[in-house]
Amino acid sequence: MAIDSDLELMLRVRQGDSESFDELLRRYRAPLVKYFCRMVRDQALAEDLAQEAFLMSVGF
C-alpha cells in the first residue's frame, strides 16, 4: 500500500473524498490538539480549536 502525500490527500478532499479527510485527521489530530493545548492550557478548548481548524481547511 502506497502512503499518499498530504498534498495528494488534500486534493482528494477538495474533490469530496471523505476517506482522504479521515486519513489527514488520523495523521494530524493528536499533534494539533497537543499544540493548541500548550497554547491555551485547556484540553476541551484545544480539541474545539483543532476541530475548527480541520473544518475550515476543507470548507465545511
FENQUIHU-V192004 format. One record per residue. N is the residue number from 0. RES is the residue in three letters. SS is DSSP state (@ for helix, = for strand, . for the rest). Layout:
# FENQUIHU-V192004
n->[N N]
res->[RES RES]
ss->[SS SS]
This chain:
# FENQUIHU-V192004
n->[0 1 2 3 4 5 6 7 8 9 10 11 12 13 14 15 16 17 18 19 20 21 22 23 24 25 26 27 28 29 30 31 32 33 34 35 36 37 38 39 40 41 42 43 44 45 46 47 48 49 50 51 52 53 54 55 56 57 58 59]
res->[MET ALA ILE ASP SER ASP LEU GLU LEU MET LEU ARG VAL ARG GLN GLY ASP SER GLU SER PHE ASP GLU LEU LEU ARG ARG TYR ARG ALA PRO LEU VAL LYS TYR PHE CYS ARG MET VAL ARG ASP GLN ALA LEU ALA GLU ASP LEU ALA GLN GLU ALA PHE LEU MET SER VAL GLY PHE]
ss->[. . . . . @ @ @ @ @ @ @ @ @ . . . @ @ @ @ @ @ @ @ @ @ @ @ @ @ @ @ @ @ @ @ @ @ @ . . @ @ @ @ @ @ @ @ @ @ @ @ @ @ @ @ . .]
